Structures are given as structure tokens and as C-alpha cells.
Amino acid sequence: MAALAGCDDQALSRVPDQARHPWLSVATQRFGQTSALSQLLLGATLGFGMTFWDAFLALTIGAVLLNVVAVAVGVIGQREGLSTAILTRWTGFGHAGSAMLGLIIALSCTGWFGVQTGLAGVALADVAGVLPAPVWSLIFGIVVTVIAAYGVRWMAWTAYVAVPAFLLLLGWLVLTSVDDLGATLTSAAPGPAIGMMTAVTLVVGSFIVGAAIAPDMTRFNRSARDVAKQTVLGITAGEYVIGLAGVLIAHGLGTTDIMGVISSSSGWIGALIVVTAVLKINDWNLYSASLGLVNFFDAVFAVRASRAQVTVVVGCAGSFLAAAGIVHQFSHFLVLLGVVFPPVTGIMIAEYYVVRRWRNEIISTRPRVPRSAPSWVPATVVIWPVAAIAGELVPFGQSSLNSLVLAFALYVSAGRLDLLRMRTRRATNRKVIGEASAA
């Protein structure tokens, strides 16, 4: 634990200029997040129900929407150098709201860490022939925990190795699955048709949580321009390269069972596809979970916990849960947790760029962190759940974007009403003072 003392990565403070990273380093990690197995499965789902070019259009529209969201909230993280959970104290949620959000981030990211660790364990056990899957899950989870505990620099080097390896292995998988590329590009969908709106919904929903917690990563960027470059490159490349690979495999083999295709591949190649795909997103799952928990402990108990040490505890717990197979029982709960993130992004963007109630406070204290924050923001207490529920129930559009836009609009409206009340109160006070002076 002592060796991890210097690996806190400014969990509760602003990232200083000297700790910022070149944009390509951050972009590689962003691409690593979007080039996960889930993206390959998404592409296969689209390819099974759409032509190649219709799937291409759906991925394009989805990528544009995700880029807009991720850049807007990512620039806030870059300017202020703060993680998502800490930022929310002054972007619409207050002290208690940020604590709740930090806990939700920790639960969500730890859960997905466990699910993906379990997948890697099964893949390794299938080809190794020794040790059962739970043991492999535990070993893999501990390796990822060590990487995440040492922080962003170790995670960057992991991405430099895992991303190219995954792309090479994925290219091999596509070449062995598609006999005639020209025919595949023009062939009809092999399965039941998927509408364009449904397809775009699937694309946006697949990464909206990653876009919502973008400040965890973009706080290490050196400029807003770097945020835009790394986000557009990372997300767009992830959607196109990995998503379209899934589309081609679905057309070439007429199936959405990507995991079956991978497991039937040549032994260790299939296992390495899974391991490299999981490795480069799971370290960020664990990293964001640790940031969320550090904020929770600070906000609720006034305890400045070590991010690295929290990572070790959470990573070991997630690895044991993966080995026991328990996390798979909570997959539906994890999907449900994802519903709460889009309104968070809408509120953050509305407060920081439009309402600006605490904008001066957070800017004027640079490079320090403001000493105080509101306990609760009453408008947010109402808007957050209302937007999340309404976004899911509205029978049109994309649920995540519906809730994000609704949260943005409601928060801006509440801010304008509050400003109007303040101006009216001031005018009334001035009138009363003037009448008293005249008397």
C-alpha cells in the first residue's frame, strides 16, 4: 500500500498543468473505452437487422450525438481539472447530490468491472485447460486492479499495448469470417429488420454513461481543443472500426453470436481478443469507481481516502464477486443504474454554460478547489428523477437523449425563474428603502 501513496491522481483536487497528458495519449484510452466487446456485439446486432450502409448511417448519427455530449461535458472537466463526481458539487448537485452520484458511479462501474472480468476468466479457462474460470477471473481482476491502482500513466501504457493488439486480432477475425467483402457490403440484412430510430437508440445507449463521466478522463487534457480532438477521434473510430467489424461479421456469418464466433476461433487468439478488449475498458471502470467512492467518503464522512488504496479494495471485491459469478445476477440492475447518468450530464451542462450560479466561484478559486458547496440544490432534487423517468417513458426519440435534453431544459427554466425572483425581490427592496427614505 505504501508504494501506491503517490498514485492518487488528484482525486480530490485539480489536475495541475504539469500533470496533463498529450492529447493522443488520452485519445488512445478513449478509443480503448469505445472499442470494447459491447461495441462489437452492438455492431453485430445492427448488421443482423440492417444493410451495411444503413448500419453505417446509424453508427454515424449515434457517434455525432455522443461526441456532442462528451465534448460539452468533457470541456468542463478539462477547464476545471476535476473528476465528474467532484465537479457536480458546483454544477447543479451540491455536496449531498455529488455524494449520491459518486456512490452510483462506484456501484455501476464496479458492477461492469465484475461482469467483464468474468468474461475474461471464462475465455482464459477455455483455452488454458488448467484452473477453473473463477480462478482465472480472480487472477485477471487482480492484474487490472494493480494497473488501475497505479493510475493514469500505467493505464496509458496498457492502452498502447492492448489497443493495437485488439485491432490486429479483430482484423484477423473479420478476414476469417467474411469471404467476399464486396458482396457483404451490398447484401441484405440476414435477420429481422431494425428501424433507423431503434438503431440510433442502441448506438447512443451503448456509450452514454461513458460520455456522461467524460471529465474523469478529460481533466488530464491540456486544452479544450485537445478534448475535442481526442473525443471525436476516440469515439468516432470506436464506433466505426469496432461497430462496423461487428456488422461485417454478422453479414458474413449470418449471426449475432459474436462470443460464439470468438470462442470457436483458434484457441488463444479468441481468448486474447476477449482479454485485450476487456483489459482496456476495465481499468477505466475501476478507476472511475474509485474516484466516485473517494468523493463519497469526502462528502459524507469528511475522510480523504487514498484513491489507489480504494482501488485495491474495490478491485479485489469486484474480482471475488466475478469469480463467484454473483455480478451476473445484477446485470439488469446495472442497466437500470445507467438511466440516471444522462440527466446528470444535462444538468451539469445547463449549470456550467447557461445558469452559471456557481460558475464564478469554481473559476475564481483556481488552482485550488472551492472550500464550500451548497448542500442540496432543490431544483435538481426534482429535475433529476423526473427527467430520468420521463426520458424512459416518452414514446418517441432516444430515451437517454430525451432525459438529457429534458433535464437541461428544466434546469435552465428553473434557473431563469430563480433569477427573475431575485430581481423582483431586489426591486421590491429598493422601492421599500426609497419610500422609507422619502418619509
C-alpha positions as a Markdown table, in Angstrom:
| # | Residue | x | y | z |
|---|---|---|---|---|
| 1 | Met | 0.0 | 0.0 | 0.0 |
| 2 | Ala | 2.9 | 2.4 | 0.8 |
| 3 | Ala | 4.1 | 2.1 | -2.8 |
| 4 | Leu | 0.8 | 3.4 | -4.0 |
| 5 | Ala | 0.9 | 6.6 | -1.9 |
| 6 | Gly | 2.0 | 8.7 | -4.9 |
| 7 | Cys | -0.6 | 7.4 | -7.3 |
| 8 | Asp | -3.6 | 9.4 | -6.2 |
| 9 | Asp | -4.0 | 11.3 | -9.5 |
| 10 | Gln | -5.6 | 14.4 | -7.9 |
| 11 | Ala | -8.7 | 12.5 | -6.8 |
| 12 | Leu | -9.9 | 15.4 | -4.7 |
| 13 | Ser | -8.0 | 18.3 | -6.2 |
| 14 | Arg | -7.5 | 19.9 | -9.6 |
| 15 | Val | -5.0 | 18.3 | -12.0 |
| 16 | Pro | -2.1 | 20.8 | -12.4 |
| 17 | Asp | -0.7 | 21.8 | -15.8 |
| 18 | Gln | 2.4 | 19.7 | -15.3 |
| 19 | Ala | 0.3 | 16.5 | -14.8 |
| 20 | Arg | -1.6 | 17.0 | -18.0 |
| 21 | His | -1.1 | 14.5 | -20.9 |
| 22 | Pro | -0.6 | 14.8 | -24.7 |
| 23 | Trp | -4.0 | 14.5 | -26.4 |
| 24 | Leu | -3.0 | 11.4 | -28.3 |
| 25 | Ser | -2.3 | 9.5 | -25.1 |
| 26 | Val | -5.8 | 10.4 | -23.8 |
| 27 | Ala | -7.3 | 9.6 | -27.2 |
| 28 | Thr | -5.8 | 6.1 | -27.2 |
| 29 | Gln | -7.5 | 5.5 | -23.9 |
| 30 | Arg | -10.8 | 6.9 | -25.1 |
| 31 | Phe | -10.7 | 4.7 | -28.1 |
| 32 | Gly | -9.9 | 1.8 | -25.8 |
| 33 | Gln | -13.2 | 2.5 | -23.9 |
| 34 | Thr | -15.2 | 2.6 | -27.1 |
| 35 | Ser | -13.6 | -0.5 | -28.7 |
| 36 | Ala | -15.0 | -2.9 | -26.2 |
| 37 | Leu | -16.7 | -6.2 | -26.7 |
| 38 | Ser | -20.1 | -4.5 | -26.1 |
| 39 | Gln | -19.4 | -2.4 | -29.2 |
| 40 | Leu | -18.6 | -5.4 | -31.3 |
| 41 | Leu | -21.9 | -7.0 | -30.1 |
| 42 | Leu | -23.7 | -3.8 | -30.9 |
| 43 | Gly | -22.3 | -3.9 | -34.5 |
| 44 | Ala | -23.4 | -7.5 | -34.9 |
| 45 | Thr | -26.9 | -6.6 | -33.7 |
| 46 | Leu | -27.1 | -3.8 | -36.3 |
| 47 | Gly | -25.6 | -5.9 | -39.0 |
| 48 | Phe | -28.1 | -8.7 | -38.4 |
| 49 | Gly | -31.0 | -6.4 | -39.0 |
| 50 | Met | -29.7 | -3.8 | -41.4 |
| 51 | Thr | -27.7 | -3.4 | -44.6 |
| 52 | Phe | -24.1 | -2.4 | -44.2 |
| 53 | Trp | -24.7 | 1.2 | -45.3 |
| 54 | Asp | -27.8 | 1.6 | -43.1 |
| 55 | Ala | -25.8 | 0.4 | -40.1 |
| 56 | Phe | -23.0 | 2.8 | -41.2 |
| 57 | Leu | -25.5 | 5.7 | -41.1 |
| 58 | Ala | -26.9 | 4.6 | -37.7 |
| 59 | Leu | -23.4 | 4.5 | -36.3 |
| 60 | Thr | -22.6 | 7.9 | -37.8 |
| 61 | Ile | -25.7 | 9.6 | -36.3 |
| 62 | Gly | -25.0 | 7.9 | -32.9 |
| 63 | Ala | -21.3 | 9.0 | -33.0 |
| 64 | Val | -22.2 | 12.6 | -33.7 |
| 65 | Leu | -24.7 | 12.7 | -30.8 |
| 66 | Leu | -22.2 | 11.1 | -28.4 |
| 67 | Asn | -19.4 | 13.4 | -29.5 |
| 68 | Val | -21.6 | 16.5 | -28.8 |
| 69 | Val | -22.4 | 15.3 | -25.3 |
| 70 | Ala | -18.9 | 14.0 | -24.5 |
| 71 | Val | -17.2 | 17.2 | -25.7 |
| 72 | Ala | -19.6 | 19.6 | -23.9 |
| 73 | Val | -19.2 | 17.9 | -20.5 |
| 74 | Gly | -15.5 | 17.0 | -21.2 |
| 75 | Val | -14.5 | 20.6 | -21.7 |
| 76 | Ile | -15.8 | 21.3 | -18.2 |
| 77 | Gly | -13.6 | 18.7 | -16.8 |
| 78 | Gln | -10.6 | 20.0 | -18.8 |
| 79 | Arg | -11.1 | 23.6 | -17.7 |
| 80 | Glu | -11.5 | 22.8 | -14.1 |
| 81 | Gly | -9.2 | 19.8 | -13.8 |
| 82 | Leu | -11.8 | 17.9 | -11.6 |
| 83 | Ser | -13.4 | 14.5 | -11.8 |
| 84 | Thr | -17.1 | 14.1 | -12.6 |
| 85 | Ala | -18.2 | 13.5 | -9.0 |
| 86 | Ile | -16.3 | 16.4 | -7.6 |
| 87 | Leu | -17.4 | 18.8 | -10.4 |
| 88 | Thr | -21.1 | 18.1 | -9.7 |
| 89 | Arg | -20.8 | 19.9 | -6.3 |
| 90 | Trp | -20.7 | 23.2 | -8.3 |
| 91 | Thr | -22.6 | 22.2 | -11.4 |
| 92 | Gly | -26.1 | 21.7 | -10.1 |
| 93 | Phe | -25.9 | 18.9 | -7.5 |
| 94 | Gly | -24.3 | 20.3 | -4.3 |
| 95 | His | -22.4 | 18.4 | -1.6 |
| 96 | Ala | -25.0 | 15.8 | -0.9 |
| 97 | Gly | -26.0 | 15.3 | -4.5 |
| 98 | Ser | -22.4 | 14.7 | -5.6 |
| 99 | Ala | -22.0 | 12.2 | -2.8 |
| 100 | Met | -25.0 | 10.3 | -4.1 |
| 101 | Leu | -23.8 | 10.5 | -7.6 |
| 102 | Gly | -20.3 | 9.3 | -6.6 |
| 103 | Leu | -21.8 | 6.2 | -5.0 |
| 104 | Ile | -23.9 | 5.5 | -8.1 |
| 105 | Ile | -20.8 | 5.8 | -10.3 |
| 106 | Ala | -18.9 | 3.4 | -8.0 |
| 107 | Leu | -21.7 | 0.8 | -8.0 |
| 108 | Ser | -22.2 | 1.0 | -11.8 |
| 109 | Cys | -18.5 | 0.9 | -12.7 |
| 110 | Thr | -17.7 | -1.8 | -10.1 |
| 111 | Gly | -20.5 | -3.9 | -11.4 |
| 112 | Trp | -19.4 | -3.7 | -15.0 |
| 113 | Phe | -15.9 | -4.4 | -13.9 |
| 114 | Gly | -17.0 | -7.6 | -12.4 |
| 115 | Val | -19.1 | -8.7 | -15.4 |
| 116 | Gln | -16.3 | -8.1 | -17.8 |
| 117 | Thr | -13.7 | -9.8 | -15.5 |
| 118 | Gly | -16.0 | -12.8 | -15.5 |
| 119 | Leu | -16.0 | -12.9 | -19.3 |
| 120 | Ala | -12.2 | -12.8 | -19.4 |
| 121 | Gly | -12.0 | -15.6 | -16.9 |
| 122 | Val | -14.2 | -17.9 | -18.9 |
| 123 | Ala | -12.2 | -17.2 | -22.1 |
| 124 | Leu | -8.9 | -17.9 | -20.4 |
| 125 | Ala | -10.1 | -21.1 | -18.7 |
| 126 | Asp | -11.4 | -22.4 | -22.1 |
| 127 | Val | -8.1 | -22.3 | -23.7 |
| 128 | Ala | -5.7 | -22.8 | -20.8 |
| 129 | Gly | -7.1 | -26.2 | -19.8 |
| 130 | Val | -5.9 | -25.7 | -16.3 |
| 131 | Leu | -7.6 | -23.9 | -13.4 |
| 132 | Pro | -11.3 | -23.2 | -13.5 |
| 133 | Ala | -12.9 | -20.0 | -14.8 |
| 134 | Pro | -13.4 | -18.4 | -11.3 |
| 135 | Val | -9.6 | -18.6 | -10.6 |
| 136 | Trp | -8.8 | -17.0 | -13.9 |
| 137 | Ser | -11.4 | -14.3 | -13.2 |
| 138 | Leu | -9.7 | -13.6 | -9.9 |
| 139 | Ile | -6.2 | -13.5 | -11.5 |
| 140 | Phe | -7.3 | -11.2 | -14.3 |
| 141 | Gly | -9.2 | -8.9 | -11.9 |
| 142 | Ile | -6.2 | -8.5 | -9.7 |
| 143 | Val | -3.9 | -7.7 | -12.6 |
| 144 | Val | -6.4 | -5.0 | -13.8 |
| 145 | Thr | -6.6 | -3.7 | -10.2 |
| 146 | Val | -2.9 | -3.2 | -10.0 |
| 147 | Ile | -2.9 | -1.3 | -13.2 |
| 148 | Ala | -5.8 | 1.0 | -12.2 |
| 149 | Ala | -4.3 | 1.5 | -8.7 |
| 150 | Tyr | -1.1 | 2.9 | -10.2 |
| 151 | Gly | -3.1 | 5.4 | -12.1 |
| 152 | Val | -3.4 | 7.0 | -15.5 |
| 153 | Arg | 0.2 | 6.6 | -16.6 |
| 154 | Trp | 0.1 | 2.8 | -16.2 |
| 155 | Met | -3.4 | 2.8 | -17.8 |
| 156 | Ala | -2.0 | 4.7 | -20.8 |
| 157 | Trp | 0.8 | 2.2 | -21.3 |
| 158 | Thr | -1.7 | -0.6 | -21.0 |
| 159 | Ala | -3.8 | 1.1 | -23.8 |
| 160 | Tyr | -0.7 | 1.5 | -26.0 |
| 161 | Val | -0.3 | -2.3 | -25.9 |
| 162 | Ala | -3.9 | -3.6 | -25.7 |
| 163 | Val | -5.5 | -1.4 | -28.3 |
| 164 | Pro | -3.1 | -2.3 | -31.3 |
| 165 | Ala | -3.2 | -6.0 | -30.2 |
| 166 | Phe | -7.0 | -6.0 | -30.1 |
| 167 | Leu | -7.2 | -4.3 | -33.5 |
| 168 | Leu | -4.9 | -6.9 | -35.1 |
| 169 | Leu | -6.8 | -9.8 | -33.6 |
| 170 | Leu | -10.1 | -8.2 | -34.6 |
| 171 | Gly | -8.8 | -7.8 | -38.2 |
| 172 | Trp | -7.9 | -11.4 | -38.3 |
| 173 | Leu | -11.4 | -12.4 | -37.0 |
| 174 | Val | -13.1 | -10.3 | -39.7 |
| 175 | Leu | -10.9 | -11.7 | -42.5 |
| 176 | Thr | -11.7 | -15.3 | -41.4 |
| 177 | Ser | -15.4 | -14.5 | -41.1 |
| 178 | Val | -16.0 | -12.7 | -44.4 |
| 179 | Asp | -15.4 | -14.5 | -47.7 |
| 180 | Asp | -16.5 | -11.8 | -50.2 |
| 181 | Leu | -16.2 | -8.3 | -48.9 |
| 182 | Gly | -17.9 | -6.7 | -51.9 |
| 183 | Ala | -20.9 | -8.9 | -51.7 |
| 184 | Thr | -21.1 | -8.3 | -47.9 |
| 185 | Leu | -21.2 | -4.6 | -48.4 |
| 186 | Thr | -24.2 | -4.8 | -50.7 |
| 187 | Ser | -26.1 | -7.8 | -49.2 |
| 188 | Ala | -29.4 | -7.7 | -47.5 |
| 189 | Ala | -29.7 | -8.0 | -43.7 |
| 190 | Pro | -29.7 | -11.7 | -42.7 |
| 191 | Gly | -32.2 | -11.2 | -39.9 |
| 192 | Pro | -35.4 | -9.3 | -39.0 |
| 193 | Ala | -35.2 | -5.6 | -40.0 |
| 194 | Ile | -34.2 | -3.0 | -37.4 |
| 195 | Gly | -35.5 | 0.6 | -37.9 |
| 196 | Met | -33.2 | 3.5 | -38.0 |
| 197 | Met | -34.5 | 5.1 | -34.8 |
| 198 | Thr | -34.1 | 1.9 | -32.9 |
| 199 | Ala | -30.6 | 1.5 | -34.3 |
| 200 | Val | -29.6 | 5.0 | -33.3 |
| 201 | Thr | -31.1 | 4.4 | -29.8 |
| 202 | Leu | -28.9 | 1.3 | -29.5 |
| 203 | Val | -25.7 | 3.2 | -30.6 |
| 204 | Val | -26.3 | 6.1 | -28.2 |
| 205 | Gly | -27.3 | 4.0 | -25.3 |
| 206 | Ser | -24.2 | 1.8 | -25.6 |
| 207 | Phe | -21.9 | 4.6 | -24.6 |
| 208 | Ile | -23.9 | 7.4 | -23.0 |
| 209 | Val | -22.6 | 6.5 | -19.5 |
| 210 | Gly | -19.0 | 6.8 | -20.8 |
| 211 | Ala | -19.9 | 10.2 | -22.3 |
| 212 | Ala | -21.5 | 11.4 | -19.0 |
| 213 | Ile | -18.4 | 10.7 | -16.9 |
| 214 | Ala | -16.0 | 12.1 | -19.5 |
| 215 | Pro | -14.4 | 14.6 | -17.0 |
| 216 | Asp | -12.7 | 11.7 | -15.3 |
| 217 | Met | -10.6 | 11.4 | -18.4 |
| 218 | Thr | -10.6 | 14.9 | -19.9 |
| 219 | Arg | -9.3 | 16.5 | -16.8 |
| 220 | Phe | -5.9 | 15.3 | -18.0 |
| 221 | Asn | -6.2 | 17.1 | -21.3 |
| 222 | Arg | -4.2 | 20.3 | -21.9 |
| 223 | Ser | -6.8 | 22.3 | -23.8 |
| 224 | Ala | -10.4 | 22.3 | -24.9 |
| 225 | Arg | -9.2 | 21.8 | -28.4 |
| 226 | Asp | -7.4 | 18.6 | -27.2 |
| 227 | Val | -10.7 | 17.4 | -25.6 |
| 228 | Ala | -12.5 | 17.9 | -29.0 |
| 229 | Lys | -9.7 | 16.1 | -30.9 |
| 230 | Gln | -9.4 | 13.1 | -28.6 |
| 231 | Thr | -13.2 | 12.7 | -28.1 |
| 232 | Val | -14.0 | 12.9 | -31.8 |
| 233 | Leu | -11.1 | 10.6 | -32.8 |
| 234 | Gly | -11.7 | 8.1 | -29.9 |
| 235 | Ile | -15.5 | 7.8 | -30.1 |
| 236 | Thr | -15.8 | 8.0 | -33.9 |
| 237 | Ala | -13.1 | 5.5 | -34.5 |
| 238 | Gly | -14.5 | 3.2 | -31.9 |
| 239 | Glu | -18.0 | 3.3 | -33.4 |
| 240 | Tyr | -16.7 | 2.8 | -37.0 |
| 241 | Val | -13.9 | 0.4 | -36.6 |
| 242 | Ile | -15.4 | -1.9 | -33.9 |
| 243 | Gly | -19.0 | -1.4 | -34.8 |
| 244 | Leu | -18.5 | -2.0 | -38.5 |
| 245 | Ala | -16.4 | -5.0 | -37.8 |
| 246 | Gly | -19.4 | -6.5 | -35.9 |
| 247 | Val | -21.6 | -5.6 | -38.9 |
| 248 | Leu | -19.3 | -7.4 | -41.3 |
| 249 | Ile | -19.2 | -10.5 | -39.1 |
| 250 | Ala | -23.0 | -10.6 | -38.8 |
| 251 | His | -23.4 | -10.3 | -42.6 |
| 252 | Gly | -20.6 | -12.8 | -43.3 |
| 253 | Leu | -21.8 | -15.5 | -40.9 |
| 254 | Gly | -25.4 | -14.6 | -40.6 |
| 255 | Thr | -25.3 | -14.5 | -36.8 |
| 256 | Thr | -25.2 | -12.1 | -33.8 |
| 257 | Asp | -23.4 | -14.7 | -31.6 |
| 258 | Ile | -20.1 | -12.8 | -31.6 |
| 259 | Met | -18.9 | -14.6 | -28.4 |
| 260 | Gly | -19.6 | -17.9 | -30.1 |
| 261 | Val | -17.6 | -16.9 | -33.1 |
| 262 | Ile | -14.7 | -15.7 | -30.9 |
| 263 | Ser | -14.7 | -18.8 | -28.7 |
| 264 | Ser | -14.6 | -21.0 | -31.8 |
| 265 | Ser | -11.6 | -19.1 | -33.2 |
| 266 | Ser | -8.2 | -20.7 | -33.0 |
| 267 | Gly | -7.6 | -21.2 | -29.2 |
| 268 | Trp | -5.5 | -18.5 | -27.7 |
| 269 | Ile | -6.4 | -16.0 | -30.5 |
| 270 | Gly | -10.0 | -16.0 | -29.4 |
| 271 | Ala | -9.1 | -15.7 | -25.8 |
| 272 | Leu | -6.7 | -12.8 | -26.5 |
| 273 | Ile | -9.5 | -11.0 | -28.4 |
| 274 | Val | -11.6 | -11.1 | -25.2 |
| 275 | Val | -8.7 | -10.3 | -22.8 |
| 276 | Thr | -7.4 | -7.3 | -24.8 |
| 277 | Ala | -11.0 | -6.0 | -25.3 |
| 278 | Val | -11.8 | -6.2 | -21.6 |
| 279 | Leu | -8.5 | -5.0 | -20.3 |
| 280 | Lys | -8.5 | -1.6 | -21.9 |
| 281 | Ile | -12.0 | -0.7 | -20.6 |
| 282 | Asn | -12.0 | -2.5 | -17.3 |
| 283 | Asp | -9.1 | -0.4 | -15.9 |
| 284 | Trp | -11.2 | 2.7 | -16.5 |
| 285 | Asn | -14.3 | 1.1 | -14.9 |
| 286 | Leu | -12.3 | 0.5 | -11.8 |
| 287 | Tyr | -10.6 | 4.0 | -12.0 |
| 288 | Ser | -13.9 | 5.8 | -12.2 |
| 289 | Ala | -15.4 | 3.7 | -9.4 |
| 290 | Ser | -12.5 | 4.7 | -7.1 |
| 291 | Leu | -13.0 | 8.4 | -7.9 |
| 292 | Gly | -16.7 | 8.1 | -7.2 |
| 293 | Leu | -16.0 | 6.5 | -3.8 |
| 294 | Val | -13.3 | 8.9 | -2.8 |
| 295 | Asn | -15.7 | 11.7 | -3.4 |
| 296 | Phe | -18.4 | 9.9 | -1.4 |
| 297 | Phe | -16.1 | 9.4 | 1.6 |
| 298 | Asp | -15.0 | 13.0 | 1.5 |
| 299 | Ala | -18.5 | 14.5 | 1.1 |
| 300 | Val | -20.3 | 12.2 | 3.7 |
| 301 | Phe | -17.6 | 11.4 | 6.3 |
| 302 | Ala | -15.0 | 14.2 | 5.6 |
| 303 | Val | -12.4 | 11.4 | 5.1 |
| 304 | Arg | -9.7 | 12.0 | 2.5 |
| 305 | Ala | -9.3 | 8.4 | 1.3 |
| 306 | Ser | -6.5 | 7.3 | -0.9 |
| 307 | Arg | -7.7 | 6.7 | -4.4 |
| 308 | Ala | -5.1 | 4.0 | -5.0 |
| 309 | Gln | -6.0 | 2.2 | -1.8 |
| 310 | Val | -9.7 | 2.4 | -2.5 |
| 311 | Thr | -9.0 | 1.0 | -6.0 |
| 312 | Val | -7.3 | -2.0 | -4.4 |
| 313 | Val | -10.2 | -2.7 | -2.1 |
| 314 | Val | -12.8 | -2.3 | -4.7 |
| 315 | Gly | -10.9 | -4.2 | -7.4 |
| 316 | Cys | -10.4 | -7.2 | -5.1 |
| 317 | Ala | -14.0 | -7.1 | -4.1 |
| 318 | Gly | -15.1 | -6.9 | -7.7 |
| 319 | Ser | -12.7 | -9.7 | -8.7 |
| 320 | Phe | -14.1 | -12.0 | -5.9 |
| 321 | Leu | -17.7 | -11.3 | -7.0 |
| 322 | Ala | -16.7 | -12.1 | -10.6 |
| 323 | Ala | -15.1 | -15.3 | -9.5 |
| 324 | Ala | -18.3 | -16.2 | -7.6 |
| 325 | Gly | -20.5 | -15.4 | -10.5 |
| 326 | Ile | -22.6 | -13.1 | -8.4 |
| 327 | Val | -22.3 | -9.9 | -10.5 |
| 328 | His | -24.1 | -11.6 | -13.4 |
| 329 | Gln | -27.2 | -11.6 | -11.3 |
| 330 | Phe | -27.1 | -7.8 | -11.2 |
| 331 | Ser | -26.9 | -7.1 | -14.9 |
| 332 | His | -30.4 | -5.7 | -15.1 |
| 333 | Phe | -29.7 | -3.5 | -12.0 |
| 334 | Leu | -26.6 | -2.2 | -13.7 |
| 335 | Val | -28.6 | -1.3 | -16.9 |
| 336 | Leu | -31.1 | 0.4 | -14.6 |
| 337 | Leu | -28.4 | 2.5 | -13.0 |
| 338 | Gly | -27.4 | 3.7 | -16.4 |
| 339 | Val | -30.7 | 5.6 | -16.7 |
| 340 | Val | -29.6 | 8.1 | -14.0 |
| 341 | Phe | -26.5 | 9.4 | -15.9 |
| 342 | Pro | -27.9 | 11.3 | -18.9 |
| 343 | Pro | -29.9 | 13.8 | -16.8 |
| 344 | Val | -26.7 | 14.4 | -14.8 |
| 345 | Thr | -25.0 | 15.5 | -17.9 |
| 346 | Gly | -27.9 | 17.7 | -18.9 |
| 347 | Ile | -27.9 | 19.4 | -15.5 |
| 348 | Met | -24.1 | 19.9 | -15.5 |
| 349 | Ile | -24.1 | 21.5 | -19.0 |
| 350 | Ala | -27.0 | 23.7 | -18.1 |
| 351 | Glu | -25.5 | 25.0 | -14.9 |
| 352 | Tyr | -21.9 | 25.5 | -16.1 |
| 353 | Tyr | -22.7 | 27.1 | -19.5 |
| 354 | Val | -26.1 | 28.8 | -19.1 |
| 355 | Val | -27.3 | 29.3 | -15.5 |
| 356 | Arg | -23.8 | 29.8 | -14.0 |
| 357 | Arg | -25.0 | 30.2 | -10.4 |
| 358 | Trp | -21.6 | 28.8 | -9.1 |
| 359 | Arg | -19.5 | 29.4 | -12.2 |
| 360 | Asn | -17.6 | 32.4 | -10.7 |
| 361 | Glu | -16.9 | 30.5 | -7.5 |
| 362 | Ile | -15.4 | 27.5 | -9.3 |
| 363 | Ile | -13.4 | 29.6 | -11.7 |
| 364 | Ser | -12.1 | 32.2 | -9.2 |
| 365 | Thr | -10.6 | 29.6 | -6.9 |
| 366 | Arg | -8.3 | 28.1 | -9.5 |
| 367 | Pro | -5.9 | 26.3 | -8.9 |
| 368 | Arg | -7.5 | 25.5 | -5.6 |
| 369 | Val | -10.8 | 23.7 | -5.1 |
| 370 | Pro | -13.6 | 25.9 | -3.6 |
| 371 | Arg | -13.9 | 25.3 | 0.1 |
| 372 | Ser | -17.7 | 25.1 | 0.2 |
| 373 | Ala | -20.6 | 23.9 | -1.9 |
| 374 | Pro | -24.3 | 24.1 | -1.5 |
| 375 | Ser | -25.7 | 21.1 | 0.5 |
| 376 | Trp | -28.5 | 20.3 | -1.9 |
| 377 | Val | -29.9 | 22.1 | -5.0 |
| 378 | Pro | -33.7 | 21.9 | -4.6 |
| 379 | Ala | -34.4 | 22.1 | -8.4 |
| 380 | Thr | -32.0 | 19.2 | -9.0 |
| 381 | Val | -33.7 | 17.0 | -6.4 |
| 382 | Val | -36.9 | 17.3 | -8.6 |
| 383 | Ile | -35.5 | 17.5 | -12.1 |
| 384 | Trp | -33.0 | 14.6 | -11.8 |
| 385 | Pro | -35.6 | 11.8 | -11.2 |
| 386 | Val | -38.3 | 13.4 | -13.3 |
| 387 | Ala | -36.1 | 13.7 | -16.3 |
| 388 | Ala | -34.8 | 10.1 | -15.9 |
| 389 | Ile | -38.3 | 8.6 | -15.7 |
| 390 | Ala | -39.8 | 10.8 | -18.4 |
| 391 | Gly | -36.9 | 10.0 | -20.8 |
| 392 | Glu | -37.7 | 6.3 | -20.5 |
| 393 | Leu | -41.5 | 6.7 | -20.8 |
| 394 | Val | -41.7 | 9.2 | -23.7 |
| 395 | Pro | -42.8 | 7.1 | -26.7 |
| 396 | Phe | -40.5 | 8.8 | -29.3 |
| 397 | Gly | -36.9 | 9.7 | -29.7 |
| 398 | Gln | -34.0 | 8.1 | -27.8 |
| 399 | Ser | -34.5 | 7.7 | -24.1 |
| 400 | Ser | -31.0 | 8.8 | -23.0 |
| 401 | Leu | -31.1 | 11.9 | -25.1 |
| 402 | Asn | -34.7 | 12.6 | -24.1 |
| 403 | Ser | -33.8 | 12.6 | -20.4 |
| 404 | Leu | -30.6 | 14.7 | -21.1 |
| 405 | Val | -32.4 | 17.3 | -23.1 |
| 406 | Leu | -35.3 | 17.4 | -20.7 |
| 407 | Ala | -33.0 | 17.8 | -17.7 |
| 408 | Phe | -31.2 | 20.6 | -19.5 |
| 409 | Ala | -34.4 | 22.5 | -20.4 |
| 410 | Leu | -35.9 | 22.1 | -16.9 |
| 411 | Tyr | -32.8 | 23.2 | -15.1 |
| 412 | Val | -32.4 | 26.3 | -17.4 |
| 413 | Ser | -36.0 | 27.2 | -16.8 |
| 414 | Ala | -35.7 | 26.8 | -13.1 |
| 415 | Gly | -32.6 | 28.9 | -13.1 |
| 416 | Arg | -34.3 | 31.7 | -15.1 |
| 417 | Leu | -37.3 | 31.6 | -12.7 |
| 418 | Asp | -34.9 | 31.9 | -9.7 |
| 419 | Leu | -33.1 | 34.8 | -11.3 |
| 420 | Leu | -36.4 | 36.5 | -12.0 |
| 421 | Arg | -37.5 | 36.1 | -8.4 |
| 422 | Met | -34.2 | 37.5 | -7.2 |
| 423 | Arg | -34.5 | 40.6 | -9.4 |
| 424 | Thr | -38.1 | 41.1 | -8.3 |
| 425 | Arg | -37.1 | 40.8 | -4.7 |
| 426 | Arg | -34.3 | 43.3 | -5.2 |
| 427 | Ala | -36.6 | 45.8 | -7.0 |
| 428 | Thr | -39.1 | 45.5 | -4.2 |
| 429 | Asn | -36.4 | 46.1 | -1.5 |
| 430 | Arg | -35.1 | 49.1 | -3.4 |
| 431 | Lys | -38.7 | 50.5 | -3.6 |
| 432 | Val | -39.3 | 50.0 | 0.1 |
| 433 | Ile | -36.0 | 51.6 | 1.0 |
| 434 | Gly | -36.7 | 54.5 | -1.3 |
| 435 | Glu | -40.2 | 55.1 | 0.3 |
| 436 | Ala | -38.7 | 54.9 | 3.8 |
| 437 | Ser | -36.0 | 57.5 | 2.9 |
| 438 | Ala | -38.7 | 59.8 | 1.4 |
| 439 | Ala | -40.7 | 59.6 | 4.5 |
